[in-house]
Amino acid sequence: MSREGVDHALRRLRDERDRISASLLDLDGHHGSRLLEGARLTGETWRRWENAKAGMLALWTLFEAYQRVLDTATELRERSRHPDADTLVELSALLSGPSVELPEEEVPLRERTLLGPRGRRVTLEEAVTLMIDAFEFVKGEVAAADAAWSELLMPLAEVEQCWRETARLAHSLDGTRHPDLDRIGRELTALGRVVRTDPLSLVKNGRADTSRLDRVRSALTALGDELAGVARIRDAYEQHVARVTATIEEVEETERRALEAYATVLVKIQSPNVPEPARDLAVRLRDRLTALERLREAGRWVEAAGRFAELERAAEEALTRACGDLRLSAGLLDRRAELRGRLEAYRAKAARLGMDEDERLAALYGAARDVLWTAPCDLRAATAMVKEYLHAVSACEKETGTPR
C-alpha cells in the first residue's frame, strides 16, 4: 500500500471509528437501554436482555480491539512524514490484514480447543462487519422492549388511575372495599407486574398485546358506571323513595279494588272461573322499603342501591299483577253491563219500529232480562239470549222493510 493509500485508509477508518463510537454511546444511553438496565426484569424480557447485554459487552470489547489496531497504525504513520518501505508494509498489514484479535466469546466453536479458544484475527473491515451484526442484534432487543413499554405503560397508568378513582368512589359510598373492585385490583396488580418486568412476554406478532388491559379497563368502566348509579340514588334518595312509595300506594289501591270486584263477581256471576286476586302485595313491598331504610341508615349504599332496584322492579310487577287481577274480575261485571245495555238498546229500537207488542220478541227479551238481572248471572246463557234477541229484532226489521 502506498503512502497516499495508507493516508486515505487512515482517514476513512478514523471517520468510521468515530461514527461507530457515537452509535455505541447512543445505544448505551438510549431510553430503552436505561429502562432495561434499571428494571427488575423477569421471564422472556430478562432472558433476552441478558443475551443483549452479553452482545453489547462483546461489541465494546471488539470495538476496543479495533481501536487499538487503528491507534497503533496512526502512531506508526505519525513517526515519519515519509515512511520507508518496511513501515509501509507494516501499515498495510495493520490496515488491510488480519490485525484485530477477536474476543474469546466471538471465536466460533469449531475453532476452539479443549484448552480454550485459539486466538483468531480478522481484518478491520471484517471487524466492522461483526460489530454491525452485533449492534443490530442489541439494537433490535432494546427497540423491542422499548416499543412494548411504550405501548403498555401509558395504558397501564390510565387503568391504574381509573382503579384508584373507582376505589375512592366505592369507599365514599359504603366505607368498605367492593368485592369486584378487589378482584379487579388483584388482576391489575399482577398485570402491572408483568408489564413492568416482562413486557416482551406480552408481544404478539411484533405488537404489544393490550387485550388483558382492555378487559380490565372494561370491567372497571362497568363497575364505575354501576357505582356512579349508586351515587345518583344516594344523592336523590328521597325522590326515589317518594316515587316507589307512590307505586306501592297505587298497588294497594288496585289490590283493594281487585278484591272488591272479585267479591262482587262471586255473588253476581255464576261460575266466574277467575282466580282469587293476590293479597298483601303492598304490605310486602312496604316491608322491603323498611328494610331498605335500615341499609340507608347504616350507610351501605352499594347494597341499598341493588335492593332498591329490585324493589322498584317488584313494585312495577306487583302493580301489573294487581291490575291484571282487577281486569279479570271487573271484566266479567263489565261484560254483564255491556249485555244489559245492548239488550235495552235493541228493546228501545223495537219500540221505535212498532214491534214492542210482538209476542216472540217480548218472550226473548224477558228471558234474557231475567238471566241478566238475576244473581248469580249465567253470562254464557245471557250472551246467547241477547244475541238471539238482537237477531230477531234485525230479522223483523228486514221483514217489515223499515229502515234502521
Sequence and secondary structure as in RCSB ss.txt:
>XXXX:A:sequence
MSREGVDHALRRLRDERDRISASLLDLDGHHGSRLLEGARLTGETWRRWENAKAGMLALWTLFEAYQRVLDTATE
LRERSRHPDADTLVELSALLSGPSVELPEEEVPLRERTLLGPRGRRVTLEEAVTLMIDAFEFVKGEVAAADAAWS
ELLMPLAEVEQCWRETARLAHSLDGTRHPDLDRIGRELTALGRVVRTDPLSLVKNGRADTSRLDRVRSALTALGD
ELAGVARIRDAYEQHVARVTATIEEVEETERRALEAYATVLVKIQSPNVPEPARDLAVRLRDRLTALERLREAGR
WVEAAGRFAELERAAEEALTRACGDLRLSAGLLDRRAELRGRLEAYRAKAARLGMDEDERLAALYGAARDVLWTA
PCDLRAATAMVKEYLHAVSACEKETGTPR
>XXXX:A:secstr
  HHHHHHHHHHHHHHHHHHHHHHHHHHH HHHHHHHHS   HHHHHHHHHHHHHHHHHHHHHHHHHHHHHHHHH
HHTT SS  HHHHHHHHHHHHSS EE  GGGS GGGEETTEE   EE HHHHHHHHHHHHHHHHHHHHHHHHHHH
HHHHHHHHHHHHHHHHHHHHHHHHSS  HHHHHHHHHHHHHHHHHHH GGGGEETTEE  HHHHHHHHHHHHHHH
HHHHHHHHHHTHHHHHHHHHHHHHHHHHHHHHHHHHHHHHHHHBSS        SHHHHHHHHHHHHHHHHHTT 
HHHHHHHHHHHHHHHHHHHHHHHHHHHHHHHHHHHHHHHHHHHHHHHHHHHHTT TT HHHHHHHHHHHHHHTSS
SB HHHHHHHHHHHHHHHHHHHHHHT   
